Amino acid sequence: MNERILISGASVAGLTLAHWLARHGFRPTVVERAPALRDGGNGVDVREHAVEVVERMGIGSRIRGRATDVHGMKFVDADDRAVARIDIRNPDAVEIMRGDLVALLREVTDVDYLFGDSIRTMEQDDDGVTVTFEHARARRFDLVVGADGMHSHVRRLAFGPEEEFLRFANHYFAFADAEASLGEDRWVTMFNTPGRMAGIYRSGNHAQAKAYFMFRSPLLEYDHRDVAEHKRLVRERFAGERAWRTAQLLDSALADPEFYFDALAQVRMPTWSAGRIALVGDAAWCASPASGAGAELALVGAYRLAGELAAAGGDHRVAFGRYESVHRPLVDMRQRIGPNVRLMIPKTTGGRRVRDAVARVP
């Protein structure tokens, strides 16, 4: 039946997959590089088919109880005057902070965990996969699933270097904790200069605000795990920017040890499986934060993968193909992100004026 399944990554996709595999009678183990669940992150949308998934997991009402209650996006000038507002409320979706969603998923997912460890090597044969870890002893699993994000180590080991699959969108973004008084309650407030954006996210149900930064740039070389380097890159891009509240937001964000930075990019792969190894979540199909669909795709994709394995009696040769055929149409749709980046980061002053004109002015 291929009962013993190793999942790399304890985020939305990995925990959802572990939950449903356990419900279907499999024996999943989750390995996570961090010493505990990562509780940071921005707001994520639980929408459409994902709503049904969380309801079936028994956490729908709890997700609604922790909703961010954000009304929309507000664009301001250097004097903090609103020049446009866009209402983003959706009665068919719930926005929740990523850390809150992960915590709820962990509460209803009773499986074995290996925190503070990661996969070193994988060697598959006709009967299973031998996995060595950075710290734990080597073990045999029937299947391995990479749910370890856009920079997936499992994908690198099983499919090749990430450069073959990442499609860079010419922008970088960062977010971190921010001083809440710098933004308006229940709004995402954004200030633009050509090719750059600084902003603040104020949830109606959370005391902690989030700072956002995004800038247009050619491809940069950096270590995606080096937070000090990430802070340096953002500091350099926004150094000397005194307009609006950018300097205060930057100081607040740079003081956060959980500061997050990465490229705006998508993962495009011709297949999500190789033998006994498969991918789920951003590791397989990252649509980028500009899509607003990361949590939806992770929840639905993990649910479908577990369901196909159960329906096939654990036969990965059947299940992996069915999982991909049923889920890829949704991924393809969500990866068509349209004008979202141009909306948030106009390249020119003229582009910013056009954006403000077509947005709903208060």
DRENKE-620454 format. One record per residue (C-alpha): residue number from 0; residue in one letter; x, y negated, z negated. Coordinates in pm, 1 decimal. Each point is the difference from the previous one (the first is absolute). Last residue first. Layout:
site nr=NUM	rest=a	X=X	Y=Y	Z=Z .
...
END
This chain:
site nr=361	rest=p	X=-1245.0	Y=-5767.5	Z=220.8 .
site nr=360	rest=v	X=138.7	Y=69.4	Z=347.5 .
site nr=359	rest=r	X=-78.6	Y=343.3	Z=141.5 .
site nr=358	rest=a	X=300.6	Y=107.7	Z=200.3 .
site nr=357	rest=v	X=8.2	Y=-97.8	Z=369.0 .
site nr=356	rest=a	X=146.5	Y=-345.1	Z=-66.3 .
site nr=355	rest=d	X=244.7	Y=114.7	Z=-265.0 .
site nr=354	rest=r	X=145.3	Y=263.2	Z=232.9 .
site nr=353	rest=v	X=28.1	Y=-252.8	Z=283.8 .
site nr=352	rest=r	X=181.5	Y=-242.9	Z=-229.8 .
site nr=351	rest=r	X=238.1	Y=273.6	Z=-114.5 .
site nr=350	rest=g	X=76.0	Y=88.5	Z=358.9 .
site nr=349	rest=g	X=86.9	Y=-360.7	Z=71.7 .
site nr=348	rest=t	X=239.7	Y=-4.6	Z=-293.7 .
site nr=347	rest=t	X=166.3	Y=305.3	Z=149.3 .
site nr=346	rest=k	X=41.7	Y=373.6	Z=-56.7 .
site nr=345	rest=p	X=-325.5	Y=39.0	Z=-193.4 .
site nr=344	rest=i	X=46.4	Y=233.6	Z=-294.8 .
site nr=343	rest=m	X=-328.7	Y=111.9	Z=-159.4 .
site nr=342	rest=l	X=-222.7	Y=-10.5	Z=307.4 .
site nr=341	rest=r	X=277.9	Y=106.2	Z=234.3 .
site nr=340	rest=v	X=54.7	Y=300.6	Z=-226.1 .
site nr=339	rest=n	X=-367.6	Y=96.5	Z=2.7 .
site nr=338	rest=p	X=-53.9	Y=-50.4	Z=374.1 .
site nr=337	rest=g	X=-76.8	Y=361.6	Z=93.7 .
site nr=336	rest=i	X=92.8	Y=283.8	Z=-236.8 .
site nr=335	rest=r	X=-27.7	Y=288.0	Z=245.0 .
site nr=334	rest=q	X=157.3	Y=245.3	Z=-243.2 .
site nr=333	rest=r	X=-341.9	Y=50.5	Z=-157.3 .
site nr=332	rest=m	X=-148.9	Y=149.7	Z=317.6 .
site nr=331	rest=d	X=292.1	Y=233.8	Z=64.1 .
site nr=330	rest=v	X=-15.5	Y=119.5	Z=-360.1 .
site nr=329	rest=l	X=-374.0	Y=67.8	Z=27.8 .
site nr=328	rest=p	X=50.8	Y=199.3	Z=321.9 .
site nr=327	rest=r	X=293.1	Y=188.3	Z=-161.0 .
site nr=326	rest=h	X=-204.7	Y=150.2	Z=-283.7 .
site nr=325	rest=v	X=-195.1	Y=281.7	Z=169.4 .
site nr=324	rest=s	X=273.4	Y=115.4	Z=236.7 .
site nr=323	rest=e	X=272.9	Y=-27.6	Z=-262.2 .
site nr=322	rest=y	X=-181.7	Y=198.8	Z=-264.3 .
site nr=321	rest=r	X=-98.8	Y=265.2	Z=254.2 .
site nr=320	rest=g	X=361.6	Y=48.3	Z=106.6 .
site nr=319	rest=f	X=126.6	Y=19.9	Z=-356.3 .
site nr=318	rest=a	X=-270.9	Y=246.6	Z=-100.4 .
site nr=317	rest=v	X=54.9	Y=264.1	Z=268.2 .
site nr=316	rest=r	X=373.5	Y=51.8	Z=-36.2 .
site nr=315	rest=h	X=-28.5	Y=-82.1	Z=-368.6 .
site nr=314	rest=d	X=-209.4	Y=309.1	Z=-72.5 .
site nr=313	rest=g	X=-111.6	Y=-75.2	Z=-355.9 .
site nr=312	rest=g	X=-339.0	Y=165.8	Z=38.1 .
site nr=311	rest=a	X=-68.4	Y=-210.9	Z=308.3 .
site nr=310	rest=a	X=-288.4	Y=-188.2	Z=-166.1 .
site nr=309	rest=a	X=214.8	Y=-66.7	Z=-307.2 .
site nr=308	rest=l	X=289.6	Y=-133.1	Z=206.2 .
site nr=307	rest=e	X=-244.4	Y=-212.0	Z=200.6 .
site nr=306	rest=g	X=-150.1	Y=-144.8	Z=-316.5 .
site nr=305	rest=a	X=335.9	Y=-88.2	Z=-150.5 .
site nr=304	rest=l	X=100.9	Y=-181.3	Z=318.5 .
site nr=303	rest=r	X=-336.6	Y=-175.3	Z=25.8 .
site nr=302	rest=y	X=10.4	Y=-132.1	Z=-355.9 .
site nr=301	rest=a	X=357.9	Y=-118.9	Z=48.8 .
site nr=300	rest=g	X=-95.6	Y=-182.2	Z=320.1 .
site nr=299	rest=v	X=-309.3	Y=-161.5	Z=-152.9 .
site nr=298	rest=l	X=178.0	Y=-132.9	Z=-306.9 .
site nr=297	rest=a	X=313.9	Y=-108.8	Z=185.6 .
site nr=296	rest=l	X=-185.3	Y=-157.4	Z=294.5 .
site nr=295	rest=e	X=-227.0	Y=-200.2	Z=-230.8 .
site nr=294	rest=a	X=286.7	Y=-103.1	Z=-225.8 .
site nr=293	rest=g	X=210.4	Y=-133.1	Z=287.9 .
site nr=292	rest=a	X=-280.1	Y=-168.7	Z=195.1 .
site nr=291	rest=g	X=57.6	Y=-372.5	Z=-52.3 .
site nr=290	rest=s	X=157.3	Y=-1.1	Z=345.5 .
site nr=289	rest=a	X=253.3	Y=-273.9	Z=-80.3 .
site nr=288	rest=p	X=138.8	Y=223.3	Z=-275.6 .
site nr=287	rest=s	X=149.8	Y=224.5	Z=270.4 .
site nr=286	rest=a	X=-177.2	Y=288.0	Z=184.2 .
site nr=285	rest=c	X=231.6	Y=258.1	Z=-155.7 .
site nr=284	rest=w	X=-72.3	Y=322.7	Z=192.2 .
site nr=283	rest=a	X=186.4	Y=305.7	Z=-125.9 .
site nr=282	rest=a	X=204.0	Y=-117.8	Z=-299.5 .
site nr=281	rest=d	X=-263.7	Y=-265.7	Z=-60.4 .
site nr=280	rest=g	X=-249.8	Y=267.9	Z=-101.3 .
site nr=279	rest=v	X=55.0	Y=368.9	Z=75.6 .
site nr=278	rest=l	X=287.7	Y=205.0	Z=140.5 .
site nr=277	rest=a	X=42.4	Y=371.3	Z=65.0 .
site nr=276	rest=i	X=262.8	Y=270.9	Z=-51.3 .
site nr=275	rest=r	X=-63.9	Y=371.3	Z=60.0 .
site nr=274	rest=g	X=81.3	Y=-16.7	Z=369.7 .
site nr=273	rest=a	X=45.6	Y=-363.6	Z=95.8 .
site nr=272	rest=s	X=-304.2	Y=-214.5	Z=-69.0 .
site nr=271	rest=w	X=-125.2	Y=-352.8	Z=58.7 .
site nr=270	rest=t	X=28.9	Y=-6.8	Z=378.5 .
site nr=269	rest=p	X=73.4	Y=-262.2	Z=267.6 .
site nr=268	rest=m	X=97.2	Y=-250.3	Z=-272.3 .
site nr=267	rest=r	X=-56.9	Y=-375.9	Z=-29.9 .
site nr=266	rest=v	X=85.2	Y=-162.9	Z=-333.4 .
site nr=265	rest=q	X=-85.5	Y=-369.6	Z=-15.7 .
site nr=264	rest=a	X=203.2	Y=-297.5	Z=-112.4 .
site nr=263	rest=l	X=-2.0	Y=-316.5	Z=-207.4 .
site nr=262	rest=a	X=339.7	Y=39.6	Z=-153.6 .
site nr=261	rest=d	X=44.6	Y=35.6	Z=-372.4 .
site nr=260	rest=f	X=13.0	Y=-175.4	Z=-335.3 .
site nr=259	rest=y	X=-136.1	Y=78.2	Z=-345.6 .
site nr=258	rest=f	X=94.4	Y=-174.2	Z=-325.6 .
site nr=257	rest=e	X=-56.7	Y=243.1	Z=-289.7 .
site nr=256	rest=p	X=270.4	Y=-169.6	Z=-211.7 .
site nr=255	rest=d	X=-203.8	Y=-326.5	Z=20.7 .
site nr=254	rest=a	X=214.0	Y=-311.6	Z=-52.9 .
site nr=253	rest=l	X=28.0	Y=-55.0	Z=375.8 .
site nr=252	rest=a	X=-377.2	Y=-29.9	Z=22.6 .
site nr=251	rest=s	X=-29.4	Y=-282.1	Z=-253.5 .
site nr=250	rest=d	X=284.8	Y=-201.1	Z=152.7 .
site nr=249	rest=l	X=-150.2	Y=47.9	Z=347.1 .
site nr=248	rest=l	X=-343.9	Y=-108.6	Z=-113.2 .
site nr=247	rest=q	X=143.5	Y=-314.1	Z=-158.3 .
site nr=246	rest=a	X=195.8	Y=-84.6	Z=315.5 .
site nr=245	rest=t	X=-298.6	Y=61.6	Z=229.4 .
site nr=244	rest=r	X=-244.7	Y=-217.7	Z=-189.8 .
site nr=243	rest=w	X=-82.9	Y=-240.7	Z=289.6 .
site nr=242	rest=a	X=312.9	Y=-117.0	Z=178.4 .
site nr=241	rest=r	X=337.3	Y=47.9	Z=-166.4 .
site nr=240	rest=e	X=159.0	Y=254.9	Z=232.4 .
site nr=239	rest=g	X=373.8	Y=-34.0	Z=-66.2 .
site nr=238	rest=a	X=59.2	Y=372.9	Z=5.1 .
site nr=237	rest=f	X=-294.9	Y=191.2	Z=147.3 .
site nr=236	rest=r	X=188.3	Y=230.4	Z=235.9 .
site nr=235	rest=e	X=305.9	Y=23.7	Z=-225.9 .
site nr=234	rest=r	X=-208.1	Y=92.5	Z=-305.1 .
site nr=233	rest=v	X=-181.5	Y=266.9	Z=201.7 .
site nr=232	rest=l	X=323.8	Y=165.4	Z=111.5 .
site nr=231	rest=r	X=157.7	Y=-28.9	Z=-345.2 .
site nr=230	rest=k	X=-301.9	Y=157.1	Z=-166.8 .
site nr=229	rest=h	X=17.2	Y=296.9	Z=235.0 .
site nr=228	rest=e	X=371.4	Y=39.5	Z=-68.5 .
site nr=227	rest=a	X=-64.1	Y=15.4	Z=-373.9 .
site nr=226	rest=v	X=-281.3	Y=250.5	Z=61.1 .
site nr=225	rest=d	X=229.0	Y=245.0	Z=182.0 .
site nr=224	rest=r	X=-226.9	Y=293.4	Z=93.7 .
site nr=223	rest=h	X=-65.8	Y=-101.5	Z=363.3 .
site nr=222	rest=d	X=373.7	Y=-47.6	Z=54.6 .
site nr=221	rest=y	X=40.9	Y=-283.6	Z=248.8 .
site nr=220	rest=e	X=44.6	Y=-72.2	Z=370.4 .
site nr=219	rest=l	X=-236.2	Y=-259.8	Z=142.7 .
site nr=218	rest=l	X=-213.2	Y=19.7	Z=316.6 .
site nr=217	rest=p	X=-78.2	Y=-343.4	Z=140.4 .
site nr=216	rest=s	X=-196.6	Y=-226.2	Z=-231.7 .
site nr=215	rest=r	X=-344.6	Y=-143.8	Z=-76.6 .
site nr=214	rest=f	X=-69.6	Y=-58.7	Z=-365.3 .
site nr=213	rest=m	X=-237.4	Y=121.3	Z=-268.5 .
site nr=212	rest=f	X=-26.1	Y=-78.9	Z=-368.4 .
site nr=211	rest=y	X=-269.3	Y=96.8	Z=-247.7 .
site nr=210	rest=a	X=-24.8	Y=-72.0	Z=-371.5 .
site nr=209	rest=k	X=-232.3	Y=212.8	Z=-211.5 .
site nr=208	rest=a	X=-213.7	Y=-110.1	Z=-295.8 .
site nr=207	rest=q	X=-29.4	Y=177.2	Z=-335.9 .
site nr=206	rest=a	X=-314.7	Y=-66.2	Z=-204.7 .
site nr=205	rest=h	X=-201.0	Y=250.6	Z=197.8 .
site nr=204	rest=n	X=-375.4	Y=14.6	Z=70.8 .
site nr=203	rest=g	X=-44.1	Y=-303.1	Z=226.9 .
site nr=202	rest=s	X=316.4	Y=82.2	Z=187.6 .
site nr=201	rest=r	X=224.4	Y=-291.9	Z=87.9 .
site nr=200	rest=y	X=234.5	Y=59.8	Z=295.7 .
site nr=199	rest=i	X=265.4	Y=-264.5	Z=66.5 .
site nr=198	rest=g	X=158.2	Y=-108.9	Z=323.6 .
site nr=197	rest=a	X=311.3	Y=-94.4	Z=189.1 .
site nr=196	rest=m	X=2.0	Y=31.3	Z=376.3 .
site nr=195	rest=r	X=266.1	Y=-43.7	Z=265.8 .
site nr=194	rest=g	X=28.9	Y=-11.4	Z=379.6 .
site nr=193	rest=p	X=-89.1	Y=-368.9	Z=25.3 .
site nr=192	rest=t	X=-79.9	Y=-128.6	Z=-351.9 .
site nr=191	rest=n	X=-296.5	Y=153.5	Z=-168.2 .
site nr=190	rest=f	X=-167.8	Y=-13.2	Z=-341.5 .
site nr=189	rest=m	X=-233.2	Y=278.5	Z=-110.4 .
site nr=188	rest=t	X=-248.2	Y=34.3	Z=-288.8 .
site nr=187	rest=v	X=-159.5	Y=340.8	Z=-54.6 .
site nr=186	rest=w	X=-307.4	Y=-82.6	Z=-201.3 .
site nr=185	rest=r	X=-184.8	Y=128.4	Z=-306.9 .
site nr=184	rest=d	X=153.4	Y=-263.2	Z=-234.4 .
site nr=183	rest=e	X=193.3	Y=-273.7	Z=177.2 .
site nr=182	rest=g	X=377.5	Y=26.0	Z=-4.6 .
site nr=181	rest=l	X=307.9	Y=-129.8	Z=-185.2 .
site nr=180	rest=s	X=-157.4	Y=54.2	Z=-342.7 .
site nr=179	rest=a	X=42.3	Y=376.3	Z=41.8 .
site nr=178	rest=e	X=380.0	Y=-6.0	Z=-23.3 .
site nr=177	rest=a	X=111.1	Y=265.1	Z=243.7 .
site nr=176	rest=d	X=77.1	Y=371.3	Z=8.9 .
site nr=175	rest=a	X=158.5	Y=129.0	Z=320.1 .
site nr=174	rest=f	X=-57.0	Y=18.9	Z=373.4 .
site nr=173	rest=a	X=227.4	Y=3.9	Z=301.0 .
site nr=172	rest=f	X=-42.8	Y=0.6	Z=376.6 .
site nr=171	rest=y	X=213.9	Y=29.7	Z=311.0 .
site nr=170	rest=h	X=-102.2	Y=-75.5	Z=357.8 .
site nr=169	rest=n	X=93.7	Y=98.4	Z=355.0 .
site nr=168	rest=a	X=-253.0	Y=286.9	Z=23.1 .
site nr=167	rest=f	X=250.6	Y=288.7	Z=-18.6 .
site nr=166	rest=r	X=-117.2	Y=332.8	Z=141.0 .
site nr=165	rest=l	X=140.0	Y=280.3	Z=-214.8 .
site nr=164	rest=f	X=11.1	Y=353.9	Z=143.7 .
site nr=163	rest=e	X=340.9	Y=59.8	Z=158.6 .
site nr=162	rest=e	X=168.9	Y=-247.9	Z=-235.0 .
site nr=161	rest=e	X=-114.9	Y=223.5	Z=-286.1 .
site nr=160	rest=p	X=270.1	Y=254.3	Z=72.6 .
site nr=159	rest=g	X=-111.2	Y=358.4	Z=75.0 .
site nr=158	rest=f	X=-304.6	Y=224.2	Z=-36.9 .
site nr=157	rest=a	X=50.6	Y=229.6	Z=-300.2 .
site nr=156	rest=l	X=263.3	Y=-177.5	Z=-210.4 .
site nr=155	rest=r	X=-97.4	Y=-354.4	Z=98.0 .
site nr=154	rest=r	X=-369.3	Y=73.5	Z=-41.1 .
site nr=153	rest=v	X=60.1	Y=142.3	Z=-346.4 .
site nr=152	rest=h	X=199.9	Y=-311.5	Z=-91.4 .
site nr=151	rest=s	X=-293.4	Y=-221.2	Z=93.3 .
site nr=150	rest=h	X=83.1	Y=-367.3	Z=57.8 .
site nr=149	rest=m	X=-364.6	Y=-85.1	Z=74.7 .
site nr=148	rest=g	X=-120.4	Y=185.6	Z=-305.3 .
site nr=147	rest=d	X=76.2	Y=317.3	Z=-189.3 .
site nr=146	rest=a	X=-300.5	Y=217.1	Z=69.0 .
site nr=145	rest=g	X=215.2	Y=274.3	Z=151.8 .
site nr=144	rest=v	X=-170.5	Y=338.2	Z=-17.4 .
site nr=143	rest=v	X=187.4	Y=325.6	Z=-61.9 .
site nr=142	rest=l	X=-143.3	Y=349.7	Z=47.8 .
site nr=141	rest=d	X=49.4	Y=349.9	Z=-144.4 .
site nr=140	rest=f	X=239.0	Y=-121.2	Z=-264.9 .
site nr=139	rest=r	X=326.1	Y=143.1	Z=-129.0 .
site nr=138	rest=r	X=199.4	Y=-176.3	Z=-269.4 .
site nr=137	rest=a	X=345.2	Y=-147.6	Z=-57.0 .
site nr=136	rest=r	X=69.3	Y=-119.0	Z=-354.9 .
site nr=135	rest=a	X=-102.5	Y=-349.7	Z=-102.9 .
site nr=134	rest=h	X=235.2	Y=-298.9	Z=29.8 .
site nr=133	rest=e	X=45.5	Y=-128.3	Z=356.6 .
site nr=132	rest=f	X=-224.0	Y=274.2	Z=130.5 .
site nr=131	rest=t	X=45.1	Y=302.6	Z=222.4 .
site nr=130	rest=v	X=-291.7	Y=138.7	Z=196.9 .
site nr=129	rest=t	X=-25.4	Y=343.4	Z=160.4 .
site nr=128	rest=v	X=-301.3	Y=3.1	Z=231.0 .
site nr=127	rest=g	X=-224.5	Y=297.5	Z=74.2 .
site nr=126	rest=d	X=-43.7	Y=340.4	Z=161.5 .
site nr=125	rest=d	X=109.6	Y=-45.3	Z=361.7 .
site nr=124	rest=d	X=285.3	Y=-232.8	Z=-95.0 .
site nr=123	rest=q	X=35.3	Y=-352.3	Z=-130.1 .
site nr=122	rest=e	X=303.9	Y=-174.4	Z=-144.3 .
site nr=121	rest=m	X=-54.8	Y=-322.9	Z=-189.8 .
site nr=120	rest=t	X=267.7	Y=-218.9	Z=-157.2 .
site nr=119	rest=r	X=34.1	Y=-265.8	Z=-270.3 .
site nr=118	rest=i	X=-359.8	Y=-47.9	Z=-108.5 .
site nr=117	rest=s	X=-57.0	Y=-252.0	Z=-274.5 .
site nr=116	rest=d	X=-1.2	Y=-31.9	Z=-377.2 .
site nr=115	rest=g	X=-103.4	Y=-248.0	Z=-269.2 .
site nr=114	rest=f	X=-341.4	Y=158.2	Z=-37.5 .
site nr=113	rest=l	X=-62.2	Y=365.9	Z=77.7 .
site nr=112	rest=y	X=-373.0	Y=52.7	Z=-38.7 .
site nr=111	rest=d	X=-218.4	Y=311.0	Z=-32.5 .
site nr=110	rest=v	X=-369.9	Y=-51.5	Z=64.3 .
site nr=109	rest=d	X=-300.9	Y=-153.0	Z=-176.1 .
site nr=108	rest=t	X=-121.4	Y=-274.7	Z=233.5 .
site nr=107	rest=v	X=-296.1	Y=-191.4	Z=-143.9 .
site nr=106	rest=e	X=200.5	Y=-246.0	Z=-212.2 .
site nr=105	rest=r	X=267.9	Y=-28.3	Z=268.5 .
site nr=104	rest=l	X=-253.4	Y=-129.1	Z=252.8 .
site nr=103	rest=l	X=-119.6	Y=-263.0	Z=-246.3 .
site nr=102	rest=a	X=356.4	Y=-120.3	Z=-61.5 .
site nr=101	rest=v	X=69.5	Y=-16.1	Z=374.6 .
site nr=100	rest=l	X=-310.3	Y=-212.4	Z=55.4 .
site nr=99	rest=d	X=93.7	Y=-240.7	Z=-279.5 .
site nr=98	rest=g	X=353.1	Y=-37.7	Z=137.6 .
site nr=97	rest=r	X=-132.4	Y=-73.0	Z=349.9 .
site nr=96	rest=m	X=-221.8	Y=-279.2	Z=-127.7 .
site nr=95	rest=i	X=-357.6	Y=57.1	Z=103.5 .
site nr=94	rest=e	X=-204.9	Y=-127.9	Z=293.1 .
site nr=93	rest=v	X=-334.9	Y=169.3	Z=47.2 .
site nr=92	rest=a	X=-163.2	Y=36.0	Z=340.3 .
site nr=91	rest=d	X=-352.6	Y=10.8	Z=149.1 .
site nr=90	rest=p	X=-112.1	Y=-333.1	Z=-145.2 .
site nr=89	rest=n	X=299.9	Y=-169.9	Z=162.7 .
site nr=88	rest=r	X=135.9	Y=-325.4	Z=-137.9 .
site nr=87	rest=i	X=264.1	Y=-157.0	Z=224.1 .
site nr=86	rest=d	X=-132.6	Y=-358.2	Z=9.3 .
site nr=85	rest=i	X=245.4	Y=-209.8	Z=199.6 .
site nr=84	rest=r	X=92.3	Y=-349.0	Z=-115.4 .
site nr=83	rest=a	X=161.1	Y=-286.4	Z=184.6 .
site nr=82	rest=v	X=183.0	Y=-329.0	Z=-63.2 .
site nr=81	rest=a	X=2.0	Y=24.0	Z=-379.3 .
site nr=80	rest=r	X=205.3	Y=-281.2	Z=-154.0 .
site nr=79	rest=d	X=305.3	Y=120.1	Z=-190.1 .
site nr=78	rest=d	X=201.9	Y=-311.3	Z=91.1 .
site nr=77	rest=a	X=219.9	Y=197.5	Z=240.9 .
site nr=76	rest=d	X=-306.5	Y=127.5	Z=182.6 .
site nr=75	rest=v	X=-220.9	Y=290.0	Z=-106.1 .
site nr=74	rest=f	X=-141.9	Y=317.8	Z=150.4 .
site nr=73	rest=k	X=-255.3	Y=188.0	Z=-212.4 .
site nr=72	rest=m	X=-59.8	Y=371.7	Z=34.0 .
site nr=71	rest=g	X=-306.2	Y=169.7	Z=-146.2 .
site nr=70	rest=h	X=-229.5	Y=78.1	Z=-288.5 .
site nr=69	rest=v	X=219.3	Y=224.5	Z=-214.8 .
site nr=68	rest=d	X=-185.9	Y=214.9	Z=-254.2 .
site nr=67	rest=t	X=300.4	Y=226.4	Z=-68.8 .
site nr=66	rest=a	X=-210.6	Y=309.7	Z=-55.9 .
site nr=65	rest=r	X=69.2	Y=186.0	Z=-323.1 .
site nr=64	rest=g	X=-359.5	Y=100.7	Z=-70.0 .
site nr=63	rest=r	X=-46.5	Y=91.7	Z=366.3 .
site nr=62	rest=i	X=291.4	Y=241.6	Z=-31.8 .
site nr=61	rest=r	X=-153.7	Y=145.7	Z=-314.5 .
site nr=60	rest=s	X=-331.3	Y=51.3	Z=178.8 .
site nr=59	rest=g	X=168.6	Y=187.2	Z=283.9 .
site nr=58	rest=i	X=219.8	Y=216.5	Z=-220.3 .
site nr=57	rest=g	X=-177.2	Y=336.2	Z=16.2 .
site nr=56	rest=m	X=224.2	Y=152.3	Z=267.2 .
site nr=55	rest=r	X=-301.2	Y=33.8	Z=228.8 .
site nr=54	rest=e	X=-62.4	Y=-372.5	Z=-44.0 .
site nr=53	rest=v	X=365.3	Y=-65.1	Z=81.5 .
site nr=52	rest=v	X=-31.0	Y=184.7	Z=332.4 .
site nr=51	rest=e	X=-335.6	Y=-157.9	Z=90.1 .
site nr=50	rest=v	X=146.4	Y=-347.5	Z=-42.4 .
site nr=49	rest=a	X=296.9	Y=100.2	Z=215.2 .
site nr=48	rest=h	X=-237.3	Y=65.1	Z=293.0 .
site nr=47	rest=e	X=-88.7	Y=-373.1	Z=17.7 .
site nr=46	rest=r	X=213.9	Y=-206.7	Z=-234.4 .
site nr=45	rest=v	X=243.0	Y=4.5	Z=-290.9 .
site nr=44	rest=d	X=204.7	Y=-312.2	Z=61.8 .
site nr=43	rest=v	X=336.5	Y=-70.3	Z=-161.1 .
site nr=42	rest=g	X=113.5	Y=-291.9	Z=-217.1 .
site nr=41	rest=n	X=373.3	Y=-30.5	Z=-53.0 .
site nr=40	rest=g	X=259.2	Y=221.7	Z=-156.8 .
site nr=39	rest=g	X=126.8	Y=99.5	Z=-340.5 .
site nr=38	rest=d	X=-81.4	Y=301.4	Z=-216.4 .
site nr=37	rest=r	X=269.4	Y=233.6	Z=130.3 .
site nr=36	rest=l	X=-68.5	Y=326.3	Z=-179.4 .
site nr=35	rest=a	X=290.2	Y=110.5	Z=-215.4 .
site nr=34	rest=p	X=374.4	Y=68.3	Z=26.3 .
site nr=33	rest=a	X=-5.3	Y=-95.5	Z=370.6 .
site nr=32	rest=r	X=114.9	Y=258.6	Z=255.7 .
site nr=31	rest=e	X=-328.1	Y=189.4	Z=-12.6 .
site nr=30	rest=v	X=-49.2	Y=374.5	Z=44.8 .
site nr=29	rest=v	X=-358.0	Y=129.5	Z=2.0 .
site nr=28	rest=t	X=-68.9	Y=372.6	Z=-36.5 .
site nr=27	rest=p	X=-307.5	Y=157.3	Z=157.8 .
site nr=26	rest=r	X=-147.1	Y=340.7	Z=-86.5 .
site nr=25	rest=f	X=-291.9	Y=60.2	Z=237.6 .
site nr=24	rest=g	X=-352.4	Y=84.3	Z=-114.8 .
site nr=23	rest=h	X=-204.6	Y=-249.1	Z=200.8 .
site nr=22	rest=r	X=-28.5	Y=-242.4	Z=-292.9 .
site nr=21	rest=a	X=379.5	Y=15.7	Z=-38.4 .
site nr=20	rest=l	X=44.1	Y=-90.9	Z=366.7 .
site nr=19	rest=w	X=-249.6	Y=-282.0	Z=-43.4 .
site nr=18	rest=h	X=181.4	Y=-162.1	Z=-290.1 .
site nr=17	rest=a	X=346.4	Y=49.8	Z=147.4 .
site nr=16	rest=l	X=-106.1	Y=-163.3	Z=326.9 .
site nr=15	rest=t	X=-145.5	Y=-298.1	Z=-183.3 .
site nr=14	rest=l	X=314.7	Y=-31.7	Z=-210.7 .
site nr=13	rest=g	X=228.2	Y=6.3	Z=304.2 .
site nr=12	rest=a	X=-207.8	Y=-237.6	Z=211.7 .
site nr=11	rest=v	X=-46.7	Y=-264.2	Z=-269.7 .
site nr=10	rest=s	X=351.9	Y=16.1	Z=-145.8 .
site nr=9	rest=a	X=184.2	Y=283.8	Z=-170.5 .
site nr=8	rest=g	X=242.2	Y=87.6	Z=282.4 .
site nr=7	rest=s	X=139.5	Y=330.0	Z=127.6 .
site nr=6	rest=i	X=-266.1	Y=270.6	Z=-10.0 .
site nr=5	rest=l	X=110.8	Y=361.6	Z=-49.6 .
site nr=4	rest=i	X=-255.2	Y=269.3	Z=80.4 .
site nr=3	rest=r	X=-12.1	Y=346.2	Z=-156.0 .
site nr=2	rest=e	X=-322.1	Y=165.8	Z=116.7 .
site nr=1	rest=n	X=98.8	Y=100.0	Z=353.9 .
site nr=0	rest=m	X=-299.5	Y=236.1	Z=26.2 .
END
